[in-house]
Amino acid sequence: MDWHKLTAWKDIFSYRQKVFLLVAGGVIVGLTFLFLYLLRMHTYIAGDDPAACVNCHIMTPYYATWSRSSHGRDATCNDCHVPNGNIVAHYGFKGIDGMKHVAYFVTRAERQAIRAETASAEVIMDNCIRCHRQLNTEFVKTGRIDYMLAKRGEGMACWDCHRNVPHGGMNALTSTPNAESQVPIPPSPVPQWLQKMMGGR
């Protein structure tokens, strides 16, 4: 094996080019981490706190209605909206779905009235069944039906009858004065010096 050929790439770039590439790479990596920090990516990936979902303003009414519902006492957003069968599915879905949400919100392509896509609806219904298995199989004996069966018309999805249970519906907002003002809107992660430089925005 000719070691000179293996190390020949070192001779392709001059010292200045190597320094430039190193600095440019550092800037790109640094800006990427800054971008992820400003998006509060760490609160989504590592945490289970429902307040993290309010980082996007469009989630405010959903947080407010959830906090006023029966699920607000016992379930977090991840209990219902992320697979909970195993850790790989949990974090894989959370990562993919989270990046999709970031893309929607950054490009302002989100709907004003959010609706679950097929993959999310399937996860939500699986979690309904997981949490309420005893109710479905022992007490009312409705048995197990999954979202795809419901979509084919071979049964009903949980929310066909229980639409207002997990989020309490808009009645939870109208019956509780100033409910949205009680939502924990997070402070801006942008440093003060940068806000001043941007004109106080």
Secondary structure by P-SEA (a helix, b strand, c coil): ccccccccccccccaaaaaaaaaaaaaaaaaaaaaaaaacccccccccccccccccccaaaaaaaaaaccccccccccccccccccaaaaaaaaaaaaaaaaaaaaaccccccccccaaaaaaaaaaaaaaaccccccccccccccaaaaaacccccccccccccccccaaaaaaccccccccccccccccaaaaaaaccc
